[in-house]
Amino acid sequence: MSVQENSSNNFNWLYYALGLFFGVLTGAIITQNYIFALLGGVLGLLTAGLFLNAIVKGRKY
């Protein structure tokens, strides 16, 4: 029962989705090139992972 309770409060996917979306958006707006937009998405995912593992890791909801 506690496993299901923890998974309902797990919003890590939201950080990754926002990092991917805004990374692609920033790369596309700044360079106006699809290759760099994909690179921006990868950098956004890496930033979201760093944020989750370094800053939010010990936070209790």
Backbone torsions as a table, in degrees:
resi	resn	phi	psi	omega
1	MET	NA	-36.0	-178.5
2	SER	-72.0	-27.0	178.0
3	VAL	-65.6	-42.8	178.3
4	GLN	-67.6	-35.1	179.6
5	GLU	-67.0	-40.3	178.7
6	ASN	-69.4	-35.7	-178.2
7	SER	-71.6	-24.5	178.8
8	SER	-75.7	-22.0	178.6
9	ASN	-100.0	7.1	-177.8
10	ASN	-88.8	109.5	-178.3
11	PHE	-111.3	25.4	179.9
12	ASN	-62.1	-34.3	-179.6
13	TRP	-61.2	-28.8	-178.9
14	LEU	-67.6	-40.6	177.8
15	TYR	-63.1	-42.4	178.9
16	TYR	-66.3	-40.6	179.6
17	ALA	-65.6	-42.5	178.5
18	LEU	-67.1	-39.7	177.3
19	GLY	-62.7	-42.5	178.7
20	LEU	-65.6	-47.2	-177.2
21	PHE	-62.3	-51.8	-176.7
22	PHE	-73.9	-25.2	173.0
23	GLY	-66.7	-45.1	177.5
24	VAL	-65.2	-42.7	-179.6
25	LEU	-62.5	-44.7	179.6
26	THR	-65.8	-43.9	178.7
27	GLY	-63.3	-37.6	-179.7
28	ALA	-71.6	-38.9	-178.3
29	ILE	-72.4	-42.7	-175.7
30	ILE	-71.5	-46.6	-173.8
31	THR	-99.8	-20.6	-175.6
32	GLN	54.7	42.7	-178.1
33	ASN	-141.6	136.1	-175.6
34	TYR	-69.8	-32.6	-179.0
35	ILE	-66.5	-43.4	179.1
36	PHE	-74.5	-23.4	173.1
37	ALA	-66.9	-40.5	175.4
38	LEU	-66.0	-39.0	176.1
39	LEU	-63.5	-38.7	175.8
40	GLY	-63.7	-36.6	176.5
41	GLY	-64.6	-41.6	177.7
42	VAL	-64.6	-43.3	177.8
43	LEU	-65.2	-34.7	175.5
44	GLY	-65.2	-40.5	176.3
45	LEU	-64.9	-41.2	177.8
46	LEU	-64.4	-39.6	177.9
47	THR	-65.5	-40.7	177.7
48	ALA	-64.6	-40.9	177.7
49	GLY	-64.2	-41.9	176.6
50	LEU	-62.8	-43.2	179.1
51	PHE	-61.1	-44.4	-178.9
52	LEU	-67.9	-42.1	-174.9
53	ASN	-83.1	-20.8	-177.5
54	ALA	-105.1	-38.6	-172.4
55	ILE	-102.4	-46.1	-172.2
56	VAL	-92.8	-4.3	-170.8
57	LYS	-55.4	-45.4	-175.9
58	GLY	-94.5	5.6	-175.8
59	ARG	-75.5	136.2	176.6
60	LYS	-102.0	139.3	-178.2
61	TYR	-92.8	NA	NA
